[in-house]
Amino acid sequence: MTSTEIRQAFLDFFKSKGHEIVPSAPIVVKNDPTLMFTNAGMNQFKDYFLGNKQSPYPRVADTQKCLRVSGKHNDLEEVGVDTYHHTMFEMLGNWSFGDYFKKEAIAWSWELLTEVLKIPKDRLYVSVFEGDEKEGLPFDEEAANEWKKWISEDRIIKGKKKDNFWEMGDTGPCGPCSEIHVDCRPDAERAQVEGKTLVNADHPQVIEIWNNVFMQFNRLKDGSLQPLPAKHVDTGMGFERLVRVLQNKTSNYDTDVFTGTISAIEKITGKKYDFSDSKEAIAFRVLADHIRAIAFTIADGQLPSNTGAGYVIRRILRRAVRYYYSYLDYKHPLLHQLVPVIAEQFATVFSELKQQQEFVVKVIREEEDSFLRTLEKGLKRIDDILKASSGNQIAGKDAFELYDTYGFPIDLTRLIASENNTSVDEAGFEAEMQQQKNRSRAATAIDTEDWQPVHAEQPSKFVGYEDLNVPTQIIKYRKVKAKGKEQYQLVLETTPFYAESGGQVGDTGTLTTTQSGEKNIKVLDTKKENDLIIHLVDQLPEPIDGGYSAVVDFEKRLNTTYNHTATHLLHAALKQVLGPHVNQKGSLVSPELLRFDVSHFAKITDEELRKVEMIVNQKIRENIPVVIKEMPKEEALKLGAMALFGEKYGDTVRVVTIDPKFSVELCGGTHVPQTGMIGMFLITSEAAVAAGVRRIEALTGPAAFRYLSERVNEYKQVGELLKSANPLKAIEKLISDKTTLEKKVERLEAKELVGIRNELLQKDETINQVNFIGGIVEVSNPDALKKLCADLKNHLRDFVIVLGANIGGKAAVAVTIADTVVAAKGLDAGQIIKQQVAPLIKGGGGGQKTLATAGGQEAGNLKQVIEAVKKLL
């Protein structure tokens, strides 16, 4: 079976068992502060397990894009080295939300593996949770009894908590699990050593293939377990491992999931993949794996950057570049050439990559170009470190500098060191790395306590599209601490507050009670955690179980709404002016401004921006009704509604239409009823934000009027200052006059410098066969010192020159040394500046061996500077 057929067989099987087949969630997680990426199939269903939301289907199945490179589930270092770990992988899963449980899950997993996919039963082993006394958890007898119906008891293994109790993280849904393992060894090996002894022993051919998790508990912050409202099934089967088993391969990378990519790498590099454990073969596997993680994450809306999820993707990309640069001897951008191969392979499964192929290629290409330049600098830096290192060892801080500044992993530094008969202080490196991690944790640490129930748990109802002032009560609350500040998060029974999502900022406002004297509690922000709406306050309302009026800040919401509707108009206008390739890549919709990132491969010209501005303002003047309807997603897409890449939409969607021929988008944000309310639209800036992404900032409504009013007022003030009715002409004349005067000043300075040079030549003295000139001169800028040094060189041989100047109360110094003196005396102008000059003038500087400069606060020590340099001779 091909990998495509295997995937379809899984989905068809569970469809026959009454499961709804649902699409994969995006690989980038947007509304869950505990996750950067989807790292398991259950992530998108978390709210159903916690009881925050009701699933529309009791049973579902899917194939989910996952990424594991950070946190608890970190497989990065094993990727490419072993045969079965990946960064991005597909997880096949079937789910039950309070419907079936262990009996059905176990029976169906056995039926699919042995009867549909025909895996020999004598190659399978299963594990069940043995229990844990410390946790008060018993042996999972129910799962063991169900397995006895299908497999002999000697193939049922009792597993410890590490392997057979699944947890999302430190807190959250969890429960005992039952893993299925397959023994892929040749029959001769199987006859010698029983497979049962190799289960969970990291044997490359005895691997876990499927995990049936029985969600029963919620792990609280204090470590205790709380029963979930209903029992659920959460299963995950590694697609790549399953394909390997069914295609009788010893490595995931030998299956048709990866062979197409490896073949493409062979053609690009001219090298042959030999299936070995050599660095070259590992490089092939690393590239075949990493390109999937990079490409799909970018397609889902996460651009490489220096923070958060974007930094993780940049590191994966750079890791891949290092591998092809060092081990495949390929010095040009390679990864972007693999995108079309991946896009075609997954066109019918995850079509978002194919639809954005050109954009993804552009982003990856630019990232590769950038890092290849950095890599060359890093290799030069390691040469300097090797020359300077003492005791045949690269210091830990230097190894960390290579890692942190130049992106060198410790294994690359180790390899280069060994080629130069040098070692690396790895303990020192680890200490530096730990310090950085501690700093990072301290900067972002959030201490979140458990939820405290107030009223009966129920899904919170959002009514903020229609009402901005509603009666409500608090369902639950919890305390959070971040950067020493204490706040509370509240969940309300009914809320008018829009939670930050889709680029739109969260509402603010008040909670008011009249039960114990009128008291307003400020709602500082509203956020989403998965689908839970959370209100941030600095103090707990009292009484906590009382009734409240939830009131949204109307003016802030109204200004935000102007900007959100204008964002839709802007998106449509950009497509009209620039072309249909334009797609939203990020946005910020706030009361003050709107910021809109779009895919476009060139600077948007002023003329194009004016056209866009005119179209948007025309649509505002037409006062078009903004029609908002809820409808099935498929119906909306048939209407031509624009869906954003990287967003997860339910079966029922909210469609915002501003003239069916102009703008139809899926959107959960708040909008004006008619475009005329926006008043005015004004673009204030356009710039590059990433490869192939342009950022537009704009103002609407009162903010746009204020901006224009201020600019008009400034124009009038400029005219008054210039005493001209036409300020532009007056400024042009000023610039022309300035240029003429600067040229005159330059000519006068040049004459002045000749005079200073001649005076300095008369001060020339010979010290140990070296011509020395030291002097304090009067010049207007530090560049004049360098010009003097260059001029003096033409009149001297075997010289050392040190010049100082007091420029506006600050010290400026230049030192120049003849090549012959550098060679004969071992002098270095750069080192002299750093060691002798900078401390005396309380400043800093540097340069080359023959010319260096410095600046500092202490101009009174210039004579001491000259004497200090003179003493060196």
FENQUIMO-V739532 format. One record per helix or strand of 3 or more residues. SS is the DSSP state (2 for helix, 1 for strand). FROM is the first residue (numbers start at 1). LEN is the number of residues. If there is no record, write none. Layout:
ss=SS from=FROM len=LEN
ss=SS from=FROM len=LEN
This chain:
ss=2 from=3 len=14
ss=2 from=43 len=8
ss=1 from=59 len=9
ss=2 from=76 len=3
ss=1 from=88 len=10
ss=2 from=102 len=15
ss=2 from=121 len=3
ss=1 from=124 len=6
ss=2 from=141 len=8
ss=2 from=153 len=3
ss=1 from=156 len=4
ss=2 from=161 len=4
ss=1 from=165 len=3
ss=1 from=172 len=12
ss=2 from=187 len=6
ss=2 from=195 len=4
ss=1 from=206 len=14
ss=1 from=225 len=14
ss=2 from=239 len=8
ss=2 from=252 len=3
ss=2 from=259 len=11
ss=2 from=279 len=21
ss=2 from=308 len=20
ss=2 from=335 len=11
ss=2 from=352 len=4
ss=2 from=357 len=32
ss=2 from=396 len=11
ss=2 from=410 len=10
ss=2 from=426 len=19
ss=1 from=446 len=3
ss=1 from=469 len=14
ss=1 from=485 len=8
ss=1 from=509 len=5
ss=1 from=519 len=5
ss=1 from=525 len=5
ss=1 from=532 len=6
ss=1 from=547 len=6
ss=2 from=554 len=25
ss=1 from=584 len=6
ss=1 from=594 len=6
ss=2 from=606 len=16
ss=1 from=627 len=6
ss=2 from=633 len=6
ss=1 from=652 len=7
ss=1 from=663 len=4
ss=2 from=675 len=4
ss=1 from=681 len=10
ss=1 from=693 len=8
ss=2 from=701 len=22
ss=2 from=727 len=35
ss=1 from=765 len=3
ss=1 from=770 len=7
ss=2 from=782 len=12
ss=1 from=799 len=9
ss=1 from=810 len=8
ss=2 from=819 len=7
ss=2 from=829 len=13
ss=1 from=843 len=5
ss=1 from=851 len=6
ss=2 from=859 len=13
